[in-house]
Amino acid sequence: MAAIDVVIADNQPMSLSGLRSAVADQSDIRILAECQNPERLLDAVRNYSPDVLLVSAEILREELKELELLVSEIEETRVIVVTNRKDMAFLEGALRCGAKGVFQREWPVQQIPMAIRKVINGGVWLEQAAAERMLEQVLTRRQVPDADECKVASLTPREREVVELICQGLRNKEIADRLHISLATVSHHLTSIFRKLEVDDRTSLVIYAAKQRLVTF
């Protein structure tokens, strides 16, 4: 089995040494290069084309935009971010930016080779407790309904029919004829729809309906 080629990058010499030591005695992992200079990081990865880039958040100035740009430029290399950060926003953000793993410095460095092997085999590395907290936050966000979703959900089936007909360009009389209801009932439905969706007129309603995909044109 071919060795896993790795480039390690950290702007702190002691941290760089720690990363090197963590994988130095692994027969299936080979360090191709080390980088301490943020400006030379991209060139180093391009020159060596490693399987995995083990990079500290500090050398990226802890900027997710820097990480996203780096990942987009080295699509063939799997990125593992090493960080002191514990906040879920940063950890989740790193994964969303394309990193295949996030390794927090408080974890035993002996786990770094495990992280490298996991991402090279198509997995994502995240310590279990952090993964559980991240999942809990995702589920919590899903439990909080979106404001627009609540507005749309408040419409009755008949009101949705009226919205669809308005978006087709029908006037009140035409809507009344189509649905076999009175003009007064159409007006009542419109008043309720405007109130629930917080729109002021028919034009605003059509725009809102299109944005929320209530209708297809």
N, C-alpha and C positions, 0 to 999 in steps of 0.2 A: 504494500500500500504506500502510495506517495506521501511524503511529508506535507503537512499543512504549512504553507509559507505565510509568515506573519511580519508586519511592520508595526513597531511600537512607537508611540509619540506622546511625549509629556515634556512640558517646559521646566519641570523641576527635576534636577539630577537625582535626588534621593528617590523620588517616585519612579523615575525611569529605571533606576537600578532595581527597585522592587518588582516592577513588571518583568524585567529581564530575568530576574531570579526565579520568578514564579513559573516560567516555562523553560528555563535553561536545561533542565534534566529530563525533558519529555522527548522520547525518541521519535515521536510522530509529529513534533512541532519544530519548525526551523525559523529562527529570526533572521530575516533578510537585511533589515536596516532599522536604525533608531533615529528619531528626529526630536530635536528640542526647539526648533525654530518654526513658529506658526507660518511664516511666509514661505517656508520650504516644504511644508507638509504635503501639499497637493503634488508637487513635483516628485517628492520621494515615493508617493504611492504610484504615480504614473510610471516612474522609472523602474520600479521593482514588480509592479502588478501582483501584489500579494493576494492570498486567499482571504486573509483577515487583517483588518486594521484595528489595533488596540489603541485607542486614543483617549487622552484625558479631556475632561470637560474644560479644564483650565487652559489648555493650549488653544482651545476654541473660544476662549474668553467667556465660557459658559453661555454662549449665544446660540440659541436653537437655529437661527437663520444661518449661522456659520456652518452648523452641522448639516442642515438641509442642502446647502450649496455644495458642501464636500461630498455628500452621498450622491447627489445628482451627477457629479463629475466622475465618480469612480463606481459605476454601476456594477461592475463585476466583482468588486471587493466587498465583503461583508464587514460591517462596522460594529464594534463593541465600544461603548462609551464608558469610561471609568470616571467615577464622580464621588464627591463628598455629599452631594445634594440628596436630600431625603424627601423633598416636597413632591407630591404626586404630579403636580402640574408639569414640572420639569421632566420627571421620569417618563410620564405618558407622552409628553411633547417630543422627547428624544426618539421614542418608538414611532411616533407619527411622522417624524422627519426622515425615517428610513433606517434608523439604526436597528440592527438585529439583536442587540443585547445591551443591557445596562448593568454595569457591575459597580456596586457601591463599595467604597474603600473599607468600610467597617467589616465586610465579609472576609473570611479567610482567603488569602491569596492562593491557597492550594486549589481553590475552585476555578481559578482563571482558565486552566487547561480544559476543565469540564465545559466552561462557557464557550471556549473556542471550538471544541468538538461539536457541541450542540448546534451552534449557528452554521457550521460548515456542513452539517447534515440536514440543513433546512429548518431547524427549529429557531425559537426565540428564547433568549436567556434573560430571566428576571427572577430574582430571589422570591421564594414562595410567599413570604409575608407581604412583600411589596405588591406582588401580583394579586394577592387576595384583596389588599386595600384598593388597588386600582379597579378591580372588578366590582367591588362594593360601591365605589364612586360612580362607575358607569351605570350600574343598576339603579342607584339613587337618582341620577340625572334622568333616567328613563321614567322613573316613577313620578317625576314632577312634570305635569303636562305643559307643553308649549302653549303660550298665550293664544296664538292663532289657531292651534288645534282645538283649544277649548271653545273658541268662537265658532268655528265650523261645526263642531260637534253639537253645539246648542241649536242648530237649525233643525226644524222638523222636516220630514220627507217632503211635505207639500211646499215648504219654503225653498227647499233645494230645487224642486221642479220650477218654481217661479224664477229663481236665480238663473237656471239654465235657459229658460225662455227669454229672459231679459238679455242674456248674453247672445242669444240668437237674433236680437234686434226687435223683438215683438213689443208692441205698446200694450198698455193696460187692457184695452178693449179686446185685443187679439189674445192676450193671456187669458182673460175671462172666458172667451169663446172656446179656447183650446182646452181649458180645464173644467169647463161647464160650471163656473162659479160667477158670482156677481162682481161688478166693478168695485163695490164697497169692500168685498172680501179680498180682492187683489190689493187694494190700497192698504188694508189692514196687514196683509202679508208683507208688503213693502216696508211699512213702518217698522214692523218687527225685525225684518232682515237688516235694515239700516241700523237699527239700535244694536242688534246682536253683533254685527260685524264692524260696527263703529265706522261706517262710511256715510257720506253726506248726500250722494246723488247716484244716479244710474251709472254714470261714467266711472265714478270711483268704485262702484260695485263690480263692474265688469273687469276693471284692472285688478282688483283684489281677488276676484274669482279666478282669474288667469294665473296670478302668482301662487295661489293656494291649490291650483289644479282642480278646482271644483268642476271645471268644464274643459273640454278640448275643442279647439277651433279648427 
